[in-house]
Amino acid sequence: MHFIRHVKGDGTISVLNEDFDVGESLAYEYVWATIDTKQEQLNVYYREKNAEEAGIIKIHEYKIGENIKILEEKF
């Protein structure tokens, strides 16, 4: 699951009603947050001005309290 979030003045973002620290240096910027259900992590990415790609800046543990069903690809 992917989210674009505005970093609050205190350096946090809110994803699914939970706050995560990304650092005050990014206050008032936008970041891209991805929940990796397989690794049970929230990965936060930021793209500097004039950069071609976003880089990972934080990894938070994101435990999922339910069973996860692997979807099969049908092509």
N, CA, C and O atoms as a GROMACS GRO file, in nm:
protein
  300
    1MET      N    1   0.086  -0.116   0.000
    1MET     CA    2   0.000   0.000   0.000
    1MET      C    3   0.090   0.122   0.000
    1MET      O    4   0.188   0.130   0.075
    2HIS      N    5   0.056   0.217  -0.084
    2HIS     CA    6   0.137   0.338  -0.097
    2HIS      C    7   0.059   0.461  -0.052
    2HIS      O    8  -0.062   0.471  -0.074
    3PHE      N    9   0.128   0.552   0.010
    3PHE     CA   10   0.068   0.676   0.059
    3PHE      C   11   0.163   0.792   0.033
    3PHE      O   12   0.284   0.777   0.044
    4ILE      N   13   0.108   0.906  -0.002
    4ILE     CA   14   0.184   1.031  -0.007
    4ILE      C   15   0.139   1.110   0.115
    4ILE      O   16   0.019   1.132   0.136
    5ARG      N   17   0.235   1.153   0.196
    5ARG     CA   18   0.200   1.222   0.320
    5ARG      C   19   0.279   1.351   0.337
    5ARG      O   20   0.396   1.359   0.299
    6HIS      N   21   0.214   1.450   0.394
    6HIS     CA   22   0.276   1.577   0.429
    6HIS      C   23   0.338   1.561   0.568
    6HIS      O   24   0.271   1.515   0.661
    7VAL      N   25   0.464   1.598   0.582
    7VAL     CA   26   0.533   1.586   0.711
    7VAL      C   27   0.492   1.704   0.799
    7VAL      O   28   0.504   1.820   0.760
    8LYS      N   29   0.443   1.672   0.918
    8LYS     CA   30   0.401   1.775   1.014
    8LYS      C   31   0.524   1.849   1.068
    8LYS      O   32   0.637   1.805   1.050
    9GLY      N   33   0.499   1.960   1.131
    9GLY     CA   34   0.606   2.043   1.188
    9GLY      C   35   0.694   1.971   1.288
    9GLY      O   36   0.810   2.007   1.305
   10ASP      N   37   0.639   1.868   1.353
   10ASP     CA   38   0.719   1.792   1.451
   10ASP      C   39   0.796   1.677   1.386
   10ASP      O   40   0.859   1.598   1.456
   11GLY      N   41   0.791   1.667   1.252
   11GLY     CA   42   0.867   1.564   1.182
   11GLY      C   43   0.799   1.429   1.174
   11GLY      O   44   0.866   1.327   1.154
   12THR      N   45   0.667   1.425   1.190
   12THR     CA   46   0.594   1.299   1.184
   12THR      C   47   0.496   1.299   1.068
   12THR      O   48   0.457   1.403   1.016
   13ILE      N   49   0.458   1.177   1.028
   13ILE     CA   50   0.351   1.158   0.930
   13ILE      C   51   0.246   1.067   0.994
   13ILE      O   52   0.276   0.992   1.087
   14SER      N   53   0.126   1.074   0.942
   14SER     CA   54   0.019   0.987   0.990
   14SER      C   55  -0.020   0.893   0.877
   14SER      O   56  -0.054   0.936   0.766
   15VAL      N   57  -0.016   0.762   0.907
   15VAL     CA   58  -0.056   0.660   0.812
   15VAL      C   59  -0.153   0.566   0.884
   15VAL      O   60  -0.118   0.506   0.985
   16LEU      N   61  -0.273   0.555   0.831
   16LEU     CA   62  -0.377   0.470   0.889
   16LEU      C   63  -0.394   0.497   1.040
   16LEU      O   64  -0.398   0.405   1.121
   17ASN      N   65  -0.403   0.625   1.073
   17ASN     CA   66  -0.426   0.674   1.210
   17ASN      C   67  -0.314   0.642   1.307
   17ASN      O   68  -0.337   0.638   1.428
   18GLU      N   69  -0.193   0.618   1.258
   18GLU     CA   70  -0.076   0.600   1.342
   18GLU      C   71   0.030   0.701   1.300
   18GLU      O   72   0.047   0.726   1.180
   19ASP      N   73   0.101   0.760   1.397
   19ASP     CA   74   0.206   0.856   1.367
   19ASP      C   75   0.342   0.786   1.362
   19ASP      O   76   0.371   0.698   1.442
   20PHE      N   77   0.424   0.829   1.265
   20PHE     CA   78   0.558   0.775   1.247
   20PHE      C   79   0.656   0.890   1.231
   20PHE      O   80   0.627   0.987   1.161
   21ASP      N   81   0.771   0.879   1.296
   21ASP     CA   82   0.873   0.982   1.289
   21ASP      C   83   0.952   0.969   1.158
   21ASP      O   84   0.996   0.860   1.122
   22VAL      N   85   0.968   1.081   1.088
   22VAL     CA   86   1.054   1.082   0.970
   22VAL      C   87   1.166   1.184   0.984
   22VAL      O   88   1.257   1.187   0.901
   23GLY      N   89   1.161   1.266   1.085
   23GLY     CA   90   1.267   1.364   1.112
   23GLY      C   91   1.221   1.506   1.087
   23GLY      O   92   1.155   1.536   0.987
   24GLU      N   93   1.256   1.594   1.179
   24GLU     CA   94   1.215   1.734   1.170
   24GLU      C   95   1.278   1.805   1.050
   24GLU      O   96   1.227   1.908   1.007
   25SER      N   97   1.386   1.752   0.997
   25SER     CA   98   1.450   1.815   0.881
   25SER      C   99   1.359   1.811   0.758
   25SER      O  100   1.380   1.887   0.664
   26LEU      N  101   1.259   1.723   0.759
   26LEU     CA  102   1.165   1.713   0.646
   26LEU      C  103   1.031   1.779   0.676
   26LEU      O  104   0.935   1.760   0.600
   27ALA      N  105   1.022   1.856   0.784
   27ALA     CA  106   0.897   1.923   0.819
   27ALA      C  107   0.845   2.003   0.701
   27ALA      O  108   0.919   2.077   0.637
   28TYR      N  109   0.716   1.987   0.672
   28TYR     CA  110   0.642   2.057   0.568
   28TYR      C  111   0.676   2.011   0.426
   28TYR      O  112   0.635   2.075   0.329
   29GLU      N  113   0.750   1.902   0.414
   29GLU     CA  114   0.778   1.842   0.284
   29GLU      C  115   0.679   1.725   0.263
   29GLU      O  116   0.605   1.691   0.355
   30TYR      N  117   0.679   1.666   0.145
   30TYR     CA  118   0.598   1.548   0.118
   30TYR      C  119   0.688   1.427   0.105
   30TYR      O  120   0.797   1.435   0.047
   31VAL      N  121   0.642   1.314   0.159
   31VAL     CA  122   0.715   1.188   0.150
   31VAL      C  123   0.621   1.081   0.097
   31VAL      O  124   0.499   1.097   0.096
   32TRP      N  125   0.680   0.973   0.053
   32TRP     CA  126   0.607   0.858   0.002
   32TRP      C  127   0.626   0.746   0.102
   32TRP      O  128   0.740   0.708   0.131
   33ALA      N  129   0.519   0.691   0.156
   33ALA     CA  130   0.524   0.583   0.255
   33ALA      C  131   0.462   0.458   0.194
   33ALA      O  132   0.354   0.463   0.134
   34THR      N  133   0.530   0.346   0.212
   34THR     CA  134   0.482   0.219   0.158
   34THR      C  135   0.477   0.116   0.270
   34THR      O  136   0.575   0.097   0.341
   35ILE      N  137   0.362   0.051   0.285
   35ILE     CA  138   0.352  -0.060   0.380
   35ILE      C  139   0.386  -0.188   0.304
   35ILE      O  140   0.317  -0.224   0.209
   36ASP      N  141   0.491  -0.254   0.348
   36ASP     CA  142   0.533  -0.382   0.290
   36ASP      C  143   0.474  -0.491   0.380
   36ASP      O  144   0.526  -0.518   0.488
   37THR      N  145   0.366  -0.553   0.334
   37THR     CA  146   0.296  -0.650   0.417
   37THR      C  147   0.377  -0.778   0.438
   37THR      O  148   0.363  -0.844   0.541
   38LYS      N  149   0.461  -0.813   0.343
   38LYS     CA  150   0.542  -0.934   0.357
   38LYS      C  151   0.650  -0.915   0.464
   38LYS      O  152   0.672  -1.003   0.547
   39GLN      N  153   0.718  -0.801   0.460
   39GLN     CA  154   0.825  -0.772   0.557
   39GLN      C  155   0.773  -0.710   0.686
   39GLN      O  156   0.848  -0.695   0.783
   40GLU      N  157   0.645  -0.673   0.688
   40GLU     CA  158   0.583  -0.603   0.801
   40GLU      C  159   0.663  -0.478   0.837
   40GLU      O  160   0.706  -0.459   0.951
   41GLN      N  161   0.679  -0.393   0.734
   41GLN     CA  162   0.754  -0.269   0.752
   41GLN      C  163   0.680  -0.153   0.685
   41GLN      O  164   0.604  -0.171   0.589
   42LEU      N  165   0.704  -0.034   0.739
   42LEU     CA  166   0.662   0.089   0.673
   42LEU      C  167   0.790   0.155   0.625
   42LEU      O  168   0.873   0.197   0.705
   43ASN      N  169   0.805   0.166   0.494
   43ASN     CA  170   0.923   0.227   0.434
   43ASN      C  171   0.887   0.368   0.390
   43ASN      O  172   0.784   0.390   0.325
   44VAL      N  173   0.971   0.465   0.425
   44VAL     CA  174   0.945   0.604   0.393
   44VAL      C  175   1.052   0.652   0.295
   44VAL      O  176   1.172   0.635   0.319
   45TYR      N  177   1.008   0.712   0.185
   45TYR     CA  178   1.097   0.760   0.080
   45TYR      C  179   1.081   0.911   0.063
   45TYR      O  180   0.974   0.967   0.086
   46TYR      N  181   1.191   0.974   0.022
   46TYR     CA  182   1.188   1.118  -0.005
   46TYR      C  183   1.271   1.144  -0.130
   46TYR      O  184   1.377   1.086  -0.149
   47ARG      N  185   1.221   1.233  -0.215
   47ARG     CA  186   1.296   1.271  -0.334
   47ARG      C  187   1.340   1.416  -0.320
   47ARG      O  188   1.257   1.507  -0.311
   48GLU      N  189   1.471   1.435  -0.317
   48GLU     CA  190   1.527   1.570  -0.308
   48GLU      C  191   1.494   1.647  -0.435
   48GLU      O  192   1.472   1.587  -0.541
   49LYS      N  193   1.491   1.778  -0.424
   49LYS     CA  194   1.467   1.860  -0.542
   49LYS      C  195   1.575   1.831  -0.646
   49LYS      O  196   1.693   1.820  -0.613
   50ASN      N  197   1.534   1.819  -0.769
   50ASN     CA  198   1.620   1.791  -0.884
   50ASN      C  199   1.678   1.650  -0.885
   50ASN      O  200   1.760   1.618  -0.972
   51ALA      N  201   1.638   1.565  -0.792
   51ALA     CA  202   1.684   1.425  -0.793
   51ALA      C  203   1.594   1.345  -0.886
   51ALA      O  204   1.474   1.373  -0.897
   52GLU      N  205   1.651   1.246  -0.953
   52GLU     CA  206   1.572   1.165  -1.045
   52GLU      C  207   1.489   1.060  -0.973
   52GLU      O  208   1.381   1.024  -1.020
   53GLU      N  209   1.538   1.010  -0.860
   53GLU     CA  210   1.467   0.904  -0.788
   53GLU      C  211   1.456   0.938  -0.640
   53GLU      O  212   1.537   1.012  -0.584
   54ALA      N  213   1.354   0.881  -0.578
   54ALA     CA  214   1.338   0.894  -0.433
   54ALA      C  215   1.428   0.792  -0.364
   54ALA      O  216   1.451   0.682  -0.416
   55GLY      N  217   1.479   0.829  -0.248
   55GLY     CA  218   1.561   0.738  -0.169
   55GLY      C  219   1.492   0.706  -0.038
   55GLY      O  220   1.414   0.786   0.013
   56ILE      N  221   1.521   0.588   0.014
   56ILE     CA  222   1.459   0.548   0.141
   56ILE      C  223   1.526   0.625   0.255
   56ILE      O  224   1.648   0.634   0.262
   57ILE      N  225   1.443   0.681   0.345
   57ILE     CA  226   1.498   0.759   0.454
   57ILE      C  227   1.468   0.699   0.591
   57ILE      O  228   1.540   0.726   0.688
   58LYS      N  229   1.364   0.618   0.601
   58LYS     CA  230   1.328   0.556   0.729
   58LYS      C  231   1.261   0.422   0.704
   58LYS      O  232   1.190   0.404   0.605
   59ILE      N  233   1.284   0.330   0.795
   59ILE     CA  234   1.212   0.202   0.796
   59ILE      C  235   1.157   0.183   0.936
   59ILE      O  236   1.231   0.185   1.034
   60HIS      N  237   1.026   0.164   0.945
   60HIS     CA  238   0.961   0.141   1.074
   60HIS      C  239   0.900   0.000   1.073
   60HIS      O  240   0.851  -0.047   0.970
   61GLU      N  241   0.904  -0.064   1.187
   61GLU     CA  242   0.834  -0.192   1.201
   61GLU      C  243   0.685  -0.165   1.193
   61GLU      O  244   0.636  -0.069   1.253
   62TYR      N  245   0.614  -0.249   1.119
   62TYR     CA  246   0.469  -0.233   1.105
   62TYR      C  247   0.405  -0.371   1.113
   62TYR      O  248   0.379  -0.436   1.012
   63LYS      N  249   0.381  -0.415   1.236
   63LYS     CA  250   0.322  -0.547   1.258
   63LYS      C  251   0.176  -0.548   1.214
   63LYS      O  252   0.100  -0.456   1.243
   64ILE      N  253   0.141  -0.653   1.145
   64ILE     CA  254   0.004  -0.670   1.098
   64ILE      C  255  -0.061  -0.779   1.181
   64ILE      O  256  -0.013  -0.892   1.184
   65GLY      N  257  -0.170  -0.745   1.247
   65GLY     CA  258  -0.233  -0.836   1.341
   65GLY      C  259  -0.330  -0.935   1.280
   65GLY      O  260  -0.406  -1.001   1.351
   66GLU      N  261  -0.328  -0.946   1.149
   66GLU     CA  262  -0.419  -1.039   1.082
   66GLU      C  263  -0.339  -1.127   0.987
   66GLU      O  264  -0.227  -1.094   0.950
   67ASN      N  265  -0.398  -1.240   0.949
   67ASN     CA  266  -0.334  -1.325   0.850
   67ASN      C  267  -0.336  -1.256   0.715
   67ASN      O  268  -0.435  -1.192   0.679
   68ILE      N  269  -0.228  -1.270   0.642
   68ILE     CA  270  -0.218  -1.209   0.511
   68ILE      C  271  -0.230  -1.318   0.406
   68ILE      O  272  -0.158  -1.418   0.410
   69LYS      N  273  -0.319  -1.297   0.312
   69LYS     CA  274  -0.341  -1.393   0.205
   69LYS      C  275  -0.260  -1.351   0.082
   69LYS      O  276  -0.273  -1.239   0.034
   70ILE      N  277  -0.178  -1.441   0.032
   70ILE     CA  278  -0.100  -1.416  -0.089
   70ILE      C  279  -0.192  -1.432  -0.210
   70ILE      O  280  -0.255  -1.536  -0.229
   71LEU      N  281  -0.200  -1.328  -0.291
   71LEU     CA  282  -0.283  -1.334  -0.410
   71LEU      C  283  -0.204  -1.394  -0.525
   71LEU      O  284  -0.086  -1.361  -0.545
   72GLU      N  285  -0.267  -1.481  -0.599
   72GLU     CA  286  -0.202  -1.541  -0.714
   72GLU      C  287  -0.226  -1.453  -0.836
   72GLU      O  288  -0.336  -1.404  -0.859
   73GLU      N  289  -0.120  -1.434  -0.913
   73GLU     CA  290  -0.132  -1.357  -1.036
   73GLU      C  291  -0.191  -1.445  -1.144
   73GLU      O  292  -0.150  -1.560  -1.160
   74LYS      N  293  -0.286  -1.392  -1.217
   74LYS     CA  294  -0.348  -1.468  -1.326
   74LYS      C  295  -0.324  -1.394  -1.456
   74LYS      O  296  -0.376  -1.284  -1.478
   75PHE      N  297  -0.246  -1.455  -1.542
   75PHE     CA  298  -0.217  -1.393  -1.672
   75PHE      C  299  -0.251  -1.489  -1.781
   75PHE      O  300  -0.234  -1.456  -1.899
   0.00000   0.00000   0.00000
